[in-house]
Amino acid sequence: MRDWRVWFRGPGSHLFLYMPAPDSPPVTAGIKSFRRLVDRSSRFVLTTHLNPDGDGIGSECALALFLASKGKEVVILNPHETPWNYKFLESLFPVSLFEPSRHESTVREADAIIVLDINHLGRLGALAEYVRKSPAKKVCIDHHLDPEEFADLAILDDSSAATAQILYRLLKALDPSFVTQPIATALYAAIMTDTGSFRFPKTDASVHRMVADLLEHGADPTAVYQEVYEHGPLNRLRLLGAMLAEMKTACDGRVVYMVVTRDLFRQTETGEVDTDAFVPYTLSVLGAQIGLMFSELPDCVKVSFRSKGDIPINELAKRFGGNGHRNAAGARITGLPLQEVISRILRDVERFVR
């Protein structure tokens, strides 16, 4: 068991690492701090990272529904549009694309801003400075490594499979009967997607017990899976086919990588969002230990990193300004052309193969 790490940022304000033991002093203090913040605040802004995924949006919607049920004013403001395969979550709670001219006052006048599924404000893009400058209390709920200390209250557990898993525990502590059918749907979508449909390493018995509770409260696993993975446009499959046809290997087959260029995006009339869930195909190749996907975007090269076993692929991502989990990470690299990014990462990845 790792030691508790507790940081104090001011009188009555805690920053702590949330660990699984619910009756440990820092967890108890954190729950009390969050309860006080909810009780004393009326206006909430919730947000998540650029290119939001199922865990970010699902966690936002679940928390928004909970806060609204307590009579709070809640707005979800995200730096990027909701991807097509998560649009169904917007039927549970509205999600708005942040626009400074429309939403600056909303951020400034909020009593509390809750940032979910990221622990660095920079991943909020243009929204980051508005959040940083707001006098609102800032809360961070997240499960990634190496947090930035920007929040007044941070509820963090890097051993959790999803941010939604932390949120479930937190809300359960505040209100044991908090799970409604819409909340169950949002949390299920979040956990399902961030566990890779319950196959990633952090998917333990506690995850399945949690999911069982969500199913008992009305989450429909078939419907959620179909919305996320079986409603894609035909062009997305054409993009995948082209990328699979050009898949390459390095390090004697232990590294497998895919590349999508701006030209390929144009030819298939697709975009970054359409590459969601493509990178795991790299690890399906016999002998693959590390999988990479390079996406040439208008303003950067996005690199998705995956690994098997005990290979800390997030350490490679850090070298290029990224981060993430031990076996799944990402980076956005600016100022370098696609081929230079590929060359540099393939050179450095050799240190990580076994």
N, C-alpha and C positions, 0 to 999 in steps of 0.2 A: 504494500500500500504506500502510495506516495504521500509525502508530508503535505499538510495544508499550507497554502501560501495566502497570506492576507495582507492587503495594502490598505492603509487609511489615507484618504484624500482630504479629510477635513472633519470637523465635528459632526458626528452622526452620519457620516458618509463613508461607505465601505466599498472597496474593490476586492473581490475574493474569487478564488477558484472553487467552483461548485463541484463537490465530489459526491459519489453515490450514497454515502451514509446520511440519511435524512435527519438524524438527531444530533449530528456533530455541531459544535458551537458556531462555526462560521456559516454553515447552512442555515441554522436557526436564525442567526443574525441577519442573513441575507433575505430570508423569507419575511422577517419582520420589517426590514427596510423596504422591501417591495410592497408589502401590504400597506405601510404608511404612505408610500408614494401614490398608490392607487386611491387610497381613501382621501388624500389631501388634494388630488389633482382632478380637474374637470375636463381639460382639453389635451388629447393625446395625438401625437403624430407617430406613425409606425413606418419603418422603411427597411429595405434590404439592399443587397449589392447590385452592381451593374450586371446586366444579363441575368435577371433573377431566375432561380430554378425552383423546383418543387418544394424543397425544404424552406427556402426563403419565403415564397409566396404562401405556402400552406401554413407556415408558422404565423405570418402576418395576419392572415384571415382568421385563424383560430383565436389569436389573442384579441383581435379587433372584435370578434363576436362576443368573447368573454367580457371585455371592457364595456361594450355597448349594453350588454345585459345588466350591467351594474349602473346604468344611467349615464355613462360617460360619452362625451363627444369624441369621436375617433375618425381620423383620416389616415388612409394609407397613401403615401407618396413615394413613388419609386423613380430612380434615375433613368430607367429604361422601360419600354413597353413590356407587358406580360407576353411571353412567347405563346404561340398559337396552341400548343399542347397543354398549357395551364390556364387558358382562358375560362375554362369551366369553373375554376375557383372564384372568379369574379362574380359568379352568380350567387356565391355565399356572402361576399362582402365586396363593395366597390373598391377598385384599385385605380389610382390616378397617376398619370405621368407628370412628374415634377416640371413645372414651368415657372421660372422666377417671377414673371409679371403677374401670374395668378396666385402663386403659393408662397411667396416670400413672407407675407404677413402671417400666414397660417403657421409657418415654422417659427417665426419670431414670437408669436403670441401663445404658443403652446405652453402648457404647464410641464409636460414631459414628452421627450422624444425617445422612442425605444427602437434601437437598431438591432436587427435580428440576422443571424447567420453570417455575420462578418465581425471582425474585431479590429479592423483598421478603417478609419474614416475615409481614407483615400479611395476605397472601393465603392464609395457613394458617388464618384465622379463629380459633376458640377454641383450636386446637392451638398457635398461635404462641407464647404465653407459656410453655407447657410446654417447647417446644423451646428458647426463649431461655434459660430457667433451668437447663436440663439441663447437667451438667458434660461431657457427651459432646463430642467433636470434631464441628464442623459443617462440612459440605461442601455447596457449591452448584454444580449443573451446569445451565446455562441458556443460552438464546439470545435473550433479550429485552434491550431497551435500558435504560440508566440504573439499574444495579444498586445496591442497598443493601449496604453493607459489614458484613454480619452474620456471614459465614462465616470459619472458620479457613483454609479452602482453597476458592477459587471457581474453577471451570473454565467460562469464559464465552466465547461467540463469537456476537456479534449478526449475523454474516454467514451463519450456518448456517440452513438452512430449518427445522430441527427440533432439539429437544434430543436426540432419538434419534441424530441425525447426529453430534453431538459425542460422545455415549456410545459409538457404534460405533468412532470413531477411538481413544477412550481405552482401551476394552477390547481393541481390536486391538493396541495398543501393549503392553498387559500380557500378552496371551496371543493370539498369531496364530491359534490354532485355537479361539477362544472360541465361534464361532457354531455352535449346535445348532439343530435344527428348531424347538423352542419359542422360543428366543431370536430366531431369524430371523422367526418369526411376530409376536412382540411388537414388534420394531423395524420390521418392514414396516408394521404397523398404525399405528404412531406416525408414521412418515414419510409414509405415504399420506394420513393425515388432515390433518397440519399443512401439507402442500403443496397441499391442495385437490385430491387425486387427481392430483398432479404437474402442476398448471397455474399455481401462484403464481409470482411473479417470481424467487424464490431457488432455483427448481428448475433446477439447472445440470447439467452433464455428470457432476460428481462425485456428485451425488445418484443419478443413474441407474446409475452404476458400482457404488455401494454397494448399491442395490436389486437389481442383477443378482446380486451375491454372496448376498444374502438369499434370492433365488429359487433359486439353486443349492443352498442349504442347506435347502430344503424349505418356504419360505413360499409359501402358496397365494393368489395375488392375487384369484381369483374368490371363494373362500370368505371371505376377509377383507372384501372389498367388500360381499358379501351380508350379513355379520353387522352391519356398520356402517350401511349405507344401505338395505338391502332387507328388514329384519325389523321395521319400525315398526308400531305399532298404527294402526288405521283412524282413530281420533280425532286422531292427529297430522296426517294429511292434511286432515281437516276444519278443524283449526286453521290450517294453511297456506293452505287455500282462502279462509278468512275474512280472513286477513291480506292476501293478494294482492288480494282484492276491494276492500279499503280502502286500498291503497297510495297514497301521496301524493307530490307533487313540490314542490320549492322552487327558488329561484334559477334561474328559467327552465328548469327540467327538469334542471339539472346536479346537483341533490341529490334523491335518492329515498329515502323512508323508510317503514318499516312500524311499526305500533303493536300491541301485544298488552296488553289490560287484564286486570285481575283477573277481571272479569266474563266475558271471553272464555275465560280459562283454565277458569273454573267451568263455563261452558256446554258446552265441548268435553271436559271432564274430562281436562285435560292440565296440564302443569307446565313449569317452566323448561327442563328437560332436553329436552322435545319440540321446542324451537325451535332445536336444534342444526342448523347448516348452512342456516338460513333466510335470514340476512342477505345472502349472495351474490346472491340473486334481485334485490336492489335495483340491483346493478351490471349486470344483464342488460338494463336498459332503455336504449334508444337515447339517447345524449347524456349518460348518467349518468356523473359523475365521482366522486361521493361517495355512499355508501350508509349508512343508519342504521337501526338497529332498537331500539325502545324497549319494554322489558318491565316492566310494573308488577308488582312482587313484594311480598310481605307486609311486608318490612322496608326496601325501597329501590326505586329505579328503575334497572334495568340498561340500559346503553346500549352497543350494539355498533357500532363504527365501521369502515368500509371505504373504500378509495379506490383510484384507478387512477393509474398513472404516478408522477410525482415529488411527488405531494401528500402531505405528512407528516401524515397524519391522527392519528398518535399525539400530536402537539402539541396538537390540539384536545382529545383525551382527557385530557391532563395538566391542562388548565384546570379539569377537573371531578373531579380526584383519581384519574384512571386512567392507563393507559400501555399499552404493547404494542409492536408493530412499526410501521414507517413506513406501511404500507398496511393494517394490521389492528390494532385496539386495542379496549379496553373500559374501562368505568367503572361503578361502583356509587355512586349518588347518594342520600344519605339526607337526610331533613328537608325535602324539597320534594315537592309533588304532581306527578303525571305531566305535566299540561298545562304547569306552570311549567318543568319540565325540558325539555320539547319546545321551548317558546318560547325559552328561553335558548340552547339549543344551535343552533337554527335561526338565531338572531341572530348567533351567533359563527361559524357555518360559512361565512357569506358571505365571510369573509376568506381562505378556503382554496380557493374555486373559481377556476378559470382563465378 
